Amino acid sequence: MALGRRVAARRHRRAPVILHFGLGAFHRAHQAVHTQEAGDGWWIRAVAPRSAEIVEALRAQAHRYTVLVRDGRQVTSVPVASIRQALHAPTDTPEVLELVADPAVRVITLTITEKAYADLSPSGPIGLLAAGLARRTAPVAVVSCDNLLDNGRRTREAVAKAGAADLGHVTFPATVVDRMVPATTPADRAYARDRAVVVAEPYSQWVLQDEFPAGRPAWERAGAVFAADVEPYERAKLRILNGVHSALAYTGALTGHEHISDTLADPALSRLAVLLLEDVLPTLTPPPGLDLAAYGESVLGRMRNTALRHRCDQVAQDGSLKVPIRLLGTVRDALAAGTVPRWTCLAVAAWLRHVTVSVSDAGLPVVVTDPAADHLRSLSGDLGHLLAAVAPDLAEHQAFRSQVAADLAAFAKHGVGHVISCISH
């Protein structure tokens, strides 16, 4: 038995490794599942940048956990075992730096959220990545799986700013990821008897540039798509899915809805979602083989999945970082084409009311989690200054500014729900 364990350990060490930063629910429901389903021996060492809770939970159960795939009343439990080591960056810093430099690590993936790319401190994930890459000589691919426009380029720039001067041996493939992963609840943990359980919808998408100098898992076996240019997929996903998701989160919270599926059961907000797609679709170039209208309809169908219980306040987090990517691109392209995107302007106004007034139509406080909330509230008395803090190029566009101002005034006088009910019919 001892010999067998030693042989297994040697094989384990030789197997190709992915190092992942960001041990949240999305990674565990997306990249980790794709890696397991590729079935070609790759495994993951995962780093939690801040909280030790998930590290402790995974270690306590031999790094195995469950994905609860929920579709209506149907629940499928998927066991996942592709993560074989969990590290806590603040307490395991030397080992994390060694792993970034280790040639056995052939791919480094990231799900650290949008705001982490601006944190260049030595202890942040970008700082740790830069310090480890400065020691590294072997080729490696660094793969951002966060919802950033041109996330490969953005990651390279952030790493370079953090001090990694020589990146000639590193590639930064652009990617698009998509799977709805709501926050895990105590009831989910009790149902699965699993401290690290995550919940997800059946749908999962991953589009990547195939730029992996040290090899990669056969993720295409798990449904991933490799494309020379991911930008059309990126824009479609960010504007159709993420843009509508954000708009429903803000309007839903302000009208008293708790979950995204609840918003789509509201006839006025359901109609608003359809109208938003009418704004968005003309601004997009379809990726090969993708019918944008059908994709939009499928997105709304996925959001209606009542089993997900995707909370509006979760989707609404960090709007100052997300709205410019998810909504303002549609605004810019529509204005450039000579049209005012009526419903996207309303969505922007709803976000501004959510983050600055932060009170629902019923007079109840809404949950706001945004690093720029205090700053934006301080500017709320002057719409020009408020818009300039978010989108300087749009702040002086008269048609856009006038429409947002009109919507904000109507919200203040009549309530968000009443306004949307009246103008969406």
Buried (B, 14 or more C-beta within 10 A) or exposed (E): EEEEEEEEEEEEEEEBBBBBBBBBBBBBBBBBBBBBBBEEEBBBBBBBBBEBEBBBBBBEEEBBBBBBBBBEEEBEEBEBEBBBBBBBBEEBBEBBBEBBBBEBBBBBBBBBBBBBBEBBEEEBBBBBBBBBBBEBEBBBBBBBBBBBBBBBEBBBEBBBBBBBEEBEEBBBBBBBBBBBBBEBEEEBBEBBEBBBBBBBBEBBBBBBBBBBBBEBBBBBEBEBBBBEEBBBBBBBBBBBBBBBBBBBBBBBBBBBBBBBBBBBEBEBBBBBBBBBBBBBBEBBEBBEEEEBEEBBEBBBEBBBBBBBBBBBBBBBBBBBBBBBBBBBBBBBBBBEEEEBBBBBBBBBBBBBBBBBBBEBBEEEEBEBEBEBBEEBBEBBEEBEEBBBBBBEEBBEBEEBBEBBBBBBEBBEEBBBBBBBBEBBE
